[in-house]
């Protein structure tokens, strides 16, 4: 084997993906100026044919003999608009060890067919049939039927992976594979580059497997997922830049000055325009604002939403009424311990407002919750530590009056002076589902869960409020019983309330005596 032959085999075998030669042929067609490129992989018996046909400028004999078939030679040398300048792209067809390679091409009045053997030897013939551009056919014999089908399916996948953003229309077996050059992220900014169609897409993401990629003329150079070394973890990107080059083995991007300039622009965008766009999306009530908020939590934790000061004044949070809240106001409220977080509009949210809190709407596990944690520090939502009472209607209060008055009188017998009403509890957790009553000094304020069912010491001058919960089966039974015997119903209900307080047994005797006395019209 000659030195040239050895170098030829070494280059061919370095290709990480043997089918990447389809990308190389598409690249050559693009460089030839073709706007439509047809790719096909078909089978005929044991023969698998890979074909790429274009309508580009084609080749004459001088180009064929001087460039196409010469090792490391290319007419793209020195042309910054061409990306195959190393001249090995065409040689990659030998990575699959074909039976033969047939190249038909026309340029001006010349039409040629080149037959290339597996060892690289070739023959040149004039071509009789009319032709525009270049057609390359790579023939491989494959006895295994399953492998033949795999060549077809993998060929389609390869062309789509490498060529879906190409400038030209790429068709595989007649079907266009083109996709818009886009980035799947909650917020994306587009930054144009010097050359037409070149641009950077930089996205904000909370995903650990967000995509990134480098492209030249829309052809993939390198793609991956996850955090890219040297960039903020919340940034994903697609860089379409004609100055980027791939390595000889087509499995990486050359880390040259052009690469580092591109990376610097991506990082600058990630820390500047991208964050500004995300803040604007939150302020404007973007439909996907929760995803935006989740993605912003990471730069927020790094302090990037409070510096410069103008960012801290952006109204990116919402209170329980849906009104905007500035970041600085939320942070200050957290510092003064007057920040409350709720799952949504509710009596508890209104009660917290009345108590003087800044009330943020941050449903648990939501993106807004994660953002609020990053800005103000972790804090449980108010519903986990407090409840609130929702008063009943006037009609419900009137209907329950015989029972509420009797319950108040029974408690007064025990020197516990309570204002008794009926109502409902704001408790999304359902922890107080079976509780018969809520007790508080002031039912207009949030009630701590720890004391919500405890009857506090009272006096005639300093009463407490007790709300019989209409959602309780026990209270509903007591209301029905009160229609016939209000004092018996009150006795049973007060005992139930005190049982939850731990005093039910000790207070049973005086309560029973009072109930009997009331039922007998005051008789002993």
C-alpha positions as CSV (number, residue, x, y, z in Angstrom):
1,X,0.0,0.0,0.0
2,X,1.4,3.4,-1.0
3,X,1.7,6.3,1.4
4,X,-1.2,8.1,-0.4
5,X,-3.4,5.0,-0.2
6,X,-2.6,4.6,3.5
7,X,-3.5,8.3,4.1
8,X,-6.7,7.8,2.1
9,X,-7.8,4.8,4.2
10,X,-6.8,6.6,7.4
11,X,-9.0,9.6,6.6
12,X,-11.9,7.6,5.5
13,X,-11.9,5.4,8.6
14,X,-11.8,8.5,10.9
15,X,-15.4,9.4,10.1
16,X,-17.3,8.8,13.3
17,X,-20.6,8.1,11.4
18,X,-20.1,6.1,8.1
19,X,-23.3,7.5,6.7
20,X,-22.1,11.0,7.2
21,X,-21.0,10.8,3.6
22,X,-24.6,11.7,2.7
23,X,-24.1,15.0,4.5
24,X,-20.8,15.6,2.7
25,X,-22.4,15.0,-0.7
26,X,-25.3,17.4,0.2
27,X,-22.6,19.9,1.3
28,X,-20.9,19.6,-2.1
29,X,-24.2,20.2,-3.8
30,X,-24.9,23.3,-1.8
31,X,-21.4,24.6,-2.6
32,X,-22.2,24.0,-6.2
33,X,-25.2,26.4,-5.9
34,X,-28.0,23.9,-6.0
35,X,-31.3,25.0,-4.5
36,X,-32.9,21.6,-4.6
37,X,-31.1,18.4,-3.7
38,X,-32.7,14.9,-3.9
39,X,-31.4,12.1,-1.7
40,X,-32.5,8.5,-1.8
41,X,-31.5,5.1,-0.4
42,X,-33.1,2.2,-2.3
43,X,-32.7,-1.5,-2.5
44,X,-32.7,-3.9,-5.5
45,X,-32.1,-7.5,-4.4
46,X,-28.9,-7.5,-2.5
47,X,-27.8,-4.1,-3.9
48,X,-28.3,-0.9,-1.8
49,X,-27.9,2.3,-3.7
50,X,-27.3,5.7,-2.0
51,X,-28.0,8.5,-4.4
52,X,-27.6,12.3,-4.2
53,X,-28.6,14.5,-7.1
54,X,-28.4,18.2,-7.5
55,X,-28.9,21.0,-10.1
56,X,-25.7,22.8,-9.3
57,X,-22.9,24.0,-11.6
58,X,-21.4,20.5,-12.1
59,X,-17.9,19.6,-13.1
60,X,-15.8,19.6,-16.2
61,X,-12.9,17.2,-16.9
62,X,-10.3,19.6,-15.4
63,X,-12.2,19.8,-12.1
64,X,-12.8,16.0,-12.1
65,X,-9.1,15.1,-12.6
66,X,-7.6,18.0,-10.8
67,X,-9.9,18.3,-7.8
68,X,-12.5,15.5,-7.3
69,X,-10.1,12.6,-7.6
70,X,-6.9,14.1,-6.1
71,X,-6.3,13.4,-2.5
72,X,-6.8,16.5,-0.3
73,X,-7.5,18.8,-3.3
74,X,-10.5,21.0,-3.6
75,X,-11.7,23.9,-5.6
76,X,-13.0,25.4,-2.3
77,X,-9.6,26.2,-1.0
78,X,-9.5,29.9,0.0
79,X,-13.2,30.4,-0.6
80,X,-14.8,31.4,2.7
81,X,-18.3,30.6,1.4
82,X,-17.4,26.9,1.0
83,X,-17.2,24.6,3.9
84,X,-15.5,21.5,2.4
85,X,-12.2,23.1,1.8
86,X,-10.1,20.1,3.0
87,X,-11.2,18.1,-0.1
88,X,-12.0,14.9,1.8
89,X,-15.7,15.2,1.8
90,X,-16.2,13.2,-1.3
91,X,-13.8,10.5,-0.2
92,X,-16.1,9.8,2.8
93,X,-18.3,7.7,0.5
94,X,-15.8,4.9,1.0
95,X,-16.6,4.7,4.7
96,X,-19.3,2.1,4.0
97,X,-16.9,0.0,1.8
98,X,-19.0,0.3,-1.4
99,X,-18.9,-2.0,-4.4
100,X,-18.4,1.1,-6.6
101,X,-19.2,4.8,-6.9
102,X,-20.7,6.4,-10.0
103,X,-20.5,10.1,-10.5
104,X,-22.4,11.7,-13.4
105,X,-21.9,15.4,-13.9
106,X,-22.3,18.1,-16.6
107,X,-20.8,21.5,-16.9
108,X,-21.2,23.7,-20.0
109,X,-21.0,21.4,-23.0
110,X,-19.2,18.6,-21.1
111,X,-21.0,15.6,-19.7
112,X,-19.0,12.9,-17.8
113,X,-19.3,9.7,-15.9
114,X,-16.7,8.6,-13.4
115,X,-16.5,5.0,-12.2
116,X,-14.6,4.7,-9.0
117,X,-13.5,1.3,-7.6
118,X,-13.2,0.5,-3.8
119,X,-9.4,0.9,-4.0
120,X,-9.8,4.5,-5.3
121,X,-8.9,3.7,-8.9
122,X,-11.2,5.3,-11.5
123,X,-12.3,5.4,-15.1
124,X,-13.7,8.4,-17.0
125,X,-16.3,8.2,-19.8
126,X,-18.3,10.6,-21.8
127,X,-22.0,10.6,-20.9
128,X,-24.6,10.4,-23.6
129,X,-27.7,11.2,-21.6
130,X,-28.7,14.8,-20.8
131,X,-27.9,15.9,-17.3
132,X,-28.0,19.1,-15.2
133,X,-25.7,19.3,-12.2
134,X,-24.3,16.2,-10.5
135,X,-25.6,12.8,-9.6
136,X,-23.6,10.6,-7.2
137,X,-24.5,6.9,-6.7
138,X,-22.8,4.8,-4.1
139,X,-23.5,1.0,-4.5
140,X,-23.1,-1.4,-1.7
141,X,-23.9,-5.2,-1.7
142,X,-25.6,-6.3,1.4
143,X,-26.8,-10.0,1.6
144,X,-28.7,-9.5,4.9
145,X,-32.2,-8.3,4.3
146,X,-32.6,-6.7,7.8
147,X,-29.4,-4.8,7.3
148,X,-30.6,-3.5,3.9
149,X,-33.7,-2.1,5.5
150,X,-31.6,-0.6,8.3
151,X,-29.4,1.2,5.7
152,X,-32.6,2.8,4.3
153,X,-34.0,3.9,7.7
154,X,-30.6,5.1,9.0
155,X,-30.0,6.9,5.7
156,X,-33.2,8.9,6.2
157,X,-32.3,9.7,9.9
158,X,-28.8,10.7,8.9
159,X,-30.0,13.2,6.2
160,X,-32.5,14.6,8.6
161,X,-30.0,15.0,11.5
162,X,-27.4,16.7,9.4
163,X,-29.4,18.6,6.8
164,X,-32.8,19.6,8.2
165,X,-31.8,23.3,8.5
166,X,-30.0,23.5,5.1
167,X,-30.4,26.5,2.9
168,X,-31.6,24.5,-0.1
169,X,-34.7,22.2,-0.3
170,X,-33.5,18.7,0.7
171,X,-35.8,15.9,-0.3
172,X,-35.4,12.3,0.9
173,X,-37.3,9.9,-1.4
174,X,-39.3,12.9,-2.6
175,X,-40.3,14.2,0.8
176,X,-38.9,17.5,2.1
177,X,-37.1,17.2,5.4
178,X,-36.6,20.9,6.0
179,X,-37.4,22.3,9.4
180,X,-37.5,26.0,10.5
181,X,-34.3,27.1,12.2
182,X,-35.6,27.4,15.7
183,X,-34.9,26.6,19.4
184,X,-37.4,25.0,21.8
185,X,-37.1,27.3,24.9
186,X,-39.5,29.4,26.9
187,X,-37.7,32.5,25.7
188,X,-35.5,32.9,22.7
189,X,-33.6,35.8,21.2
190,X,-32.3,36.0,17.6
191,X,-29.0,37.8,16.9
192,X,-28.1,38.3,13.2
193,X,-24.5,37.9,12.1
194,X,-22.6,39.5,9.3
195,X,-23.4,37.0,6.5
196,X,-27.0,36.7,5.2
197,X,-28.9,33.9,6.9
198,X,-26.3,33.5,9.6
199,X,-27.7,34.1,13.1
200,X,-27.5,33.0,16.7
201,X,-30.5,31.7,18.6
202,X,-30.0,31.9,22.4
203,X,-32.6,30.4,24.7
204,X,-33.5,30.5,28.3
205,X,-34.2,27.1,29.8
206,X,-34.6,25.2,33.0
207,X,-34.2,21.8,31.3
208,X,-31.1,19.8,32.0
209,X,-31.2,18.3,28.5
210,X,-31.8,21.5,26.5
211,X,-30.4,21.4,23.0
212,X,-27.4,23.2,21.5
213,X,-25.8,23.1,18.1
214,X,-23.4,24.6,15.6
215,X,-24.3,24.9,11.9
216,X,-22.7,26.1,8.6
217,X,-25.0,27.0,5.7
218,X,-27.6,25.2,7.8
219,X,-25.7,21.9,7.8
220,X,-25.1,20.4,11.2
221,X,-21.5,20.6,12.4
222,X,-22.1,19.5,16.0
223,X,-25.1,19.0,18.2
224,X,-25.8,18.0,21.8
225,X,-27.9,18.5,24.9
226,X,-27.3,19.8,28.4
227,X,-25.1,22.6,29.7
228,X,-22.4,23.6,27.3
229,X,-18.9,24.1,28.9
230,X,-18.2,27.8,29.6
231,X,-21.8,29.0,29.2
232,X,-24.4,29.8,32.0
233,X,-26.4,26.6,32.8
234,X,-29.7,28.3,31.8
235,X,-28.5,29.0,28.3
236,X,-29.2,26.8,25.2
237,X,-28.3,27.9,21.7
238,X,-28.1,27.2,18.0
239,X,-25.3,29.0,16.2
240,X,-25.5,29.3,12.4
241,X,-22.2,30.8,11.4
242,X,-20.4,30.5,8.1
243,X,-17.1,31.1,9.9
244,X,-17.4,27.8,11.8
245,X,-15.5,24.7,10.6
246,X,-15.8,21.1,11.5
247,X,-12.8,18.8,12.2
248,X,-11.5,16.4,9.6
249,X,-13.4,13.5,11.3
250,X,-16.6,15.5,11.2
251,X,-17.4,14.9,14.9
252,X,-16.5,18.3,16.4
253,X,-16.1,22.0,15.7
254,X,-12.6,23.5,15.3
255,X,-11.9,25.6,18.4
256,X,-10.4,28.5,16.5
257,X,-10.9,32.3,16.7
258,X,-14.2,32.1,14.9
259,X,-15.5,29.6,17.4
260,X,-14.4,31.6,20.4
261,X,-16.0,34.8,19.0
262,X,-19.3,32.9,18.5
263,X,-19.2,31.6,22.1
264,X,-18.5,35.1,23.5
265,X,-21.5,36.5,21.7
266,X,-23.7,33.7,23.0
267,X,-22.6,34.3,26.6
268,X,-23.1,38.0,26.2
269,X,-26.6,37.4,24.9
270,X,-27.4,34.9,27.7
271,X,-26.6,37.5,30.4
272,X,-28.0,40.5,28.6
273,X,-30.7,40.5,25.9
274,X,-32.0,37.1,26.8
275,X,-32.7,38.0,30.5
276,X,-34.3,41.3,29.4
277,X,-36.6,39.4,27.0
278,X,-37.5,37.0,29.8
279,X,-38.3,39.8,32.2
280,X,-40.5,41.5,29.6
281,X,-42.4,38.2,29.0
282,X,-43.2,38.0,32.7
283,X,-44.2,41.6,32.9
284,X,-46.5,41.2,29.9
285,X,-48.3,38.2,31.2
286,X,-47.0,35.8,28.6
287,X,-49.2,32.7,28.4
288,X,-46.1,30.5,29.1
289,X,-45.0,32.8,32.0
290,X,-44.7,29.9,34.4
291,X,-42.1,28.2,32.2
292,X,-40.3,31.5,31.9
293,X,-40.3,32.0,35.6
294,X,-38.9,28.5,36.2
295,X,-36.1,29.2,33.8
296,X,-35.4,32.6,35.3
297,X,-35.0,31.0,38.8
298,X,-31.4,29.9,38.0
299,X,-30.1,33.4,36.9
300,X,-32.1,34.9,39.8
301,X,-30.2,32.6,42.3
302,X,-27.0,34.1,40.9
303,X,-28.2,37.6,41.6
304,X,-28.6,38.5,37.9
305,X,-32.2,39.8,38.3
306,X,-31.2,42.4,40.9
307,X,-28.2,43.8,39.1
308,X,-28.3,46.3,37.5
309,X,-30.8,48.1,39.7
310,X,-33.2,48.6,36.8
311,X,-33.8,44.8,36.7
312,X,-34.8,44.8,40.3
313,X,-37.5,47.3,39.6
314,X,-39.2,45.1,37.0
315,X,-42.7,44.0,38.0
316,X,-42.3,40.3,37.3
317,X,-44.3,38.8,40.2
318,X,-48.1,38.8,40.8
319,X,-50.1,39.2,44.0
320,X,-53.2,37.2,44.8
321,X,-55.4,39.6,42.9
322,X,-53.3,39.3,39.8
323,X,-51.6,42.7,40.2
324,X,-47.9,43.1,39.3
325,X,-45.3,43.2,42.1
326,X,-41.8,44.6,41.7
327,X,-38.9,42.4,42.6
328,X,-37.5,45.0,45.1
329,X,-40.9,45.1,46.9
330,X,-41.0,41.4,47.3
331,X,-37.4,41.2,48.5
332,X,-38.0,44.0,51.1
333,X,-41.2,42.4,52.3
334,X,-39.3,39.1,52.8
335,X,-36.6,41.0,54.8
336,X,-39.3,42.5,57.0
337,X,-41.1,39.1,57.4
338,X,-44.2,40.6,55.9
339,X,-44.2,38.5,52.7
340,X,-47.0,35.9,52.4
341,X,-47.2,33.3,49.6
342,X,-50.5,31.7,48.7
343,X,-51.7,29.2,46.0
344,X,-54.2,31.6,44.5
345,X,-57.0,34.0,45.2
346,X,-58.9,32.9,48.3
347,X,-60.3,34.1,51.6
348,X,-56.9,33.3,53.2
349,X,-55.1,35.6,50.7
350,X,-57.6,38.4,51.5
351,X,-57.1,37.8,55.2
352,X,-53.3,38.0,54.8
353,X,-53.7,41.3,52.9
354,X,-55.8,42.7,55.8
355,X,-53.0,41.6,58.2
356,X,-50.6,43.9,56.3
357,X,-48.7,41.3,54.2
358,X,-47.6,41.5,50.7
359,X,-49.3,38.4,49.3
360,X,-47.6,36.7,46.3
361,X,-49.4,34.1,44.3
362,X,-46.9,31.2,44.1
363,X,-48.6,27.7,43.7
364,X,-46.3,25.0,45.1
365,X,-43.9,23.4,42.6
366,X,-44.7,26.0,40.0
367,X,-42.2,28.0,38.1
368,X,-43.3,31.2,39.9
369,X,-42.7,29.4,43.2
370,X,-39.1,28.5,42.2
371,X,-38.5,32.1,41.1
372,X,-39.8,33.5,44.4
373,X,-37.6,31.1,46.3
374,X,-34.6,32.3,44.3
375,X,-35.4,36.0,44.9
376,X,-36.8,36.0,48.4
377,X,-35.6,32.8,49.9
378,X,-37.5,29.5,50.5
379,X,-40.8,30.1,52.2
380,X,-43.8,27.8,52.7
381,X,-47.1,29.0,51.2
382,X,-49.5,30.4,53.7
383,X,-52.0,27.5,53.2
384,X,-49.5,25.1,54.8
385,X,-49.3,27.0,58.1
386,X,-52.6,29.0,58.2
387,X,-56.3,28.8,57.4
388,X,-59.0,31.4,57.0
389,X,-62.7,31.5,57.5
390,X,-65.1,32.3,54.7
391,X,-68.3,33.7,56.3
392,X,-71.6,32.1,55.4
393,X,-74.4,34.0,53.7
394,X,-76.9,36.0,55.7
395,X,-79.6,33.4,55.0
396,X,-77.3,30.6,56.3
397,X,-76.6,32.6,59.5
398,X,-80.3,33.2,60.1
399,X,-81.1,29.5,59.6
400,X,-78.4,28.4,62.0
401,X,-79.2,31.0,64.6
402,X,-81.0,28.6,67.1
403,X,-77.9,26.4,67.1
404,X,-75.3,29.1,67.2
405,X,-77.0,30.9,70.1
406,X,-77.3,27.7,72.0
407,X,-73.7,26.8,71.5
408,X,-72.6,30.3,72.6
409,X,-74.7,29.9,75.8
410,X,-73.3,26.5,76.5
411,X,-69.7,27.8,76.3
412,X,-70.6,30.8,78.5
413,X,-71.6,28.3,81.1
414,X,-68.0,27.2,81.1
415,X,-66.7,30.8,81.3
416,X,-65.7,30.7,77.6
417,X,-67.2,33.7,75.9
418,X,-67.4,33.2,72.2
419,X,-69.1,34.8,69.3
420,X,-70.5,31.9,67.3
421,X,-71.3,31.9,63.6
422,X,-71.4,29.4,60.8
423,X,-69.0,29.5,57.8
424,X,-66.5,27.5,55.8
425,X,-62.7,27.1,56.0
426,X,-60.2,27.9,53.3
427,X,-58.1,24.8,53.5
428,X,-56.9,23.3,50.2
429,X,-54.8,20.7,52.1
430,X,-58.0,19.1,53.4
431,X,-56.4,18.6,56.8
432,X,-59.4,20.2,58.6
433,X,-61.9,18.3,56.5
434,X,-63.5,16.7,59.6
435,X,-63.1,19.6,62.1
436,X,-66.4,20.9,63.4
437,X,-65.2,24.4,64.1
438,X,-62.4,27.0,63.8
439,X,-61.6,29.2,66.7
440,X,-59.7,32.5,66.5
441,X,-59.3,35.9,68.3
442,X,-60.2,37.6,65.0
443,X,-61.7,35.6,62.2
444,X,-60.8,38.3,59.6
445,X,-57.1,37.4,60.0
446,X,-55.2,34.3,59.0
447,X,-55.6,31.5,61.7
448,X,-52.5,29.4,62.5
449,X,-53.3,25.8,62.0
450,X,-51.6,24.9,65.3
451,X,-54.4,26.6,67.3
452,X,-57.2,26.6,64.8
453,X,-59.2,24.0,66.8
454,X,-58.2,25.1,70.3
455,X,-60.7,27.2,72.4
456,X,-58.6,29.9,74.1
457,X,-59.2,31.4,77.5
458,X,-61.7,34.3,77.2
459,X,-63.5,36.9,79.3
460,X,-66.7,39.0,78.7
461,X,-64.4,41.8,77.6
462,X,-62.1,39.8,75.5
463,X,-64.0,37.3,73.5
464,X,-62.9,34.9,70.8
465,X,-64.8,33.8,67.6
466,X,-65.9,30.3,66.8
467,X,-67.1,29.3,63.3
468,X,-69.1,26.2,63.0
469,X,-68.0,24.7,59.7
470,X,-70.9,23.9,57.3
471,X,-68.6,21.5,55.5
472,X,-68.6,19.2,58.6
473,X,-70.9,16.3,58.8
474,X,-71.2,16.7,62.5
475,X,-72.4,20.4,62.1
476,X,-74.9,19.4,59.5
477,X,-76.3,16.7,61.8
478,X,-76.4,19.3,64.7
479,X,-78.3,21.7,62.5
480,X,-80.9,19.1,61.6
481,X,-81.2,18.1,65.3
482,X,-81.5,21.8,66.3
483,X,-84.8,22.0,64.4
484,X,-86.2,19.8,67.1
485,X,-84.0,20.2,70.1
486,X,-81.4,23.0,69.9
487,X,-80.0,22.4,73.4
488,X,-79.3,18.8,72.8
489,X,-77.7,19.6,69.5
490,X,-75.6,22.3,71.2
491,X,-74.5,20.0,74.0
492,X,-73.3,17.3,71.6
493,X,-71.6,19.8,69.3
494,X,-69.8,21.6,72.2
495,X,-68.6,18.3,73.6
496,X,-67.2,17.5,70.1
497,X,-65.4,20.8,69.9
498,X,-63.9,20.4,73.4
499,X,-62.9,16.8,72.6
500,X,-60.7,18.2,69.9
501,X,-59.4,20.6,72.5
502,X,-58.7,17.8,75.0
503,X,-61.4,19.0,77.5
504,X,-64.4,17.1,76.4
505,X,-64.6,14.6,79.3
506,X,-63.9,17.1,82.2
507,X,-66.6,19.5,80.9
508,X,-69.3,16.8,80.2
509,X,-71.1,17.0,83.5
510,X,-71.8,20.8,83.7
511,X,-72.7,20.8,80.0
512,X,-75.2,18.0,80.4
513,X,-76.7,19.7,83.4
514,X,-77.0,23.0,81.5
515,X,-78.5,21.3,78.5
516,X,-81.1,19.6,80.7
517,X,-81.9,22.8,82.5
518,X,-82.4,24.7,79.3
519,X,-84.6,21.9,77.8
520,X,-86.8,22.0,80.9
521,X,-87.3,25.7,80.8
522,X,-84.9,26.4,83.7
523,X,-86.3,23.8,86.1
524,X,-83.6,22.1,88.3
